Structures are given as C-alpha cells and as structure tokens.
Amino acid sequence: MRLSEERVTAEKRPAKRIDEFKQHTLGKLSGLQCPQHRQPPHVHFLGTTLQTVSIRMTGCCDALIALANQKIAGR
C-alpha cells in the first residue's frame, strides 16, 4: 500500500514543528554562559511531539540553570 502525498506531508508536519521548537529554544540560549564558570547549559529534548516534549537542562551550577530558565521564559 502506498501512502498518499497528502498523508505523508501531514505526517511530516509534527516532526517539522518539534524541530522548529527545538531550534527556537536553543536560539534563546545561544551564547549563554555561566558568569562564574564560563560553561554553557546542556539541553536535552525528550518526546516526539509538541504535546509530549519536555526539556531537561543541566549545567555547571544552579545559577546557570536559573539564567537559562529565564532566557527560555523570555525574561
């Protein structure tokens, strides 16, 4: 059975949206470094749709994580 072009396109949209979300989030963190340790945060995305995605962030210290969360929240 062959998938119709419309169905294939519809199935690719969620993957495109999740990729856009990841890139947008990483863009907010671009250039961010801990003021004390000069280390960037490490971001891990879990999930395959916008409804199931979660972000796990690690870093050198709590101050960096707090700064990264502020950037993601747009503050």
C-alpha positions in Angstrom: 0.0 0.0 0.0 1.3 3.4 -0.9 0.8 6.5 1.2 -0.8 9.4 -0.5 1.3 12.6 -0.8 -1.1 14.4 1.4 -0.8 11.9 4.2 3.0 11.9 4.1 3.0 15.7 4.2 0.7 15.7 7.2 2.8 13.1 9.0 6.0 15.2 8.5 4.4 18.4 10.0 4.7 17.3 13.6 8.4 16.5 13.1 9.0 19.9 11.5 7.2 21.6 14.3 9.2 19.8 17.0 12.4 20.7 15.1 11.3 24.3 15.0 10.6 24.3 18.7 14.0 22.9 19.5 15.8 25.4 17.3 13.8 28.3 18.7 14.6 27.1 22.3 18.3 26.6 21.5 18.3 30.0 19.9 17.2 31.7 23.1 20.1 30.1 24.8 22.7 30.9 22.2 25.8 32.4 23.7 24.6 31.9 27.2 27.4 31.0 29.6 27.7 30.8 33.4 29.2 34.1 34.6 31.4 32.3 37.1 32.4 29.1 35.3 32.1 30.2 31.6 30.2 27.0 30.8 27.1 26.7 28.6 24.0 24.9 29.6 23.4 21.4 28.1 19.8 20.9 26.8 18.2 17.6 26.1 14.8 17.3 24.5 12.6 14.3 25.3 9.5 13.5 23.3 8.4 13.4 19.7 5.5 15.8 19.5 4.8 19.3 20.9 2.3 17.7 23.3 4.9 15.3 24.7 8.1 17.2 24.5 10.0 18.1 27.7 13.3 19.8 28.3 16.0 18.5 30.6 18.7 21.0 31.2 22.0 20.5 33.1 24.8 22.9 33.8 27.8 23.6 36.0 25.7 25.3 38.8 22.2 26.3 39.9 22.9 29.9 38.8 23.4 28.9 35.2 20.2 26.8 35.2 18.3 29.8 36.6 19.7 32.1 33.9 18.8 29.5 31.2 15.3 29.1 32.5 14.8 32.9 32.5 16.0 33.1 28.9 13.7 30.3 27.8 10.8 32.0 29.6 11.6 35.2 27.7 12.6 37.3 30.8 
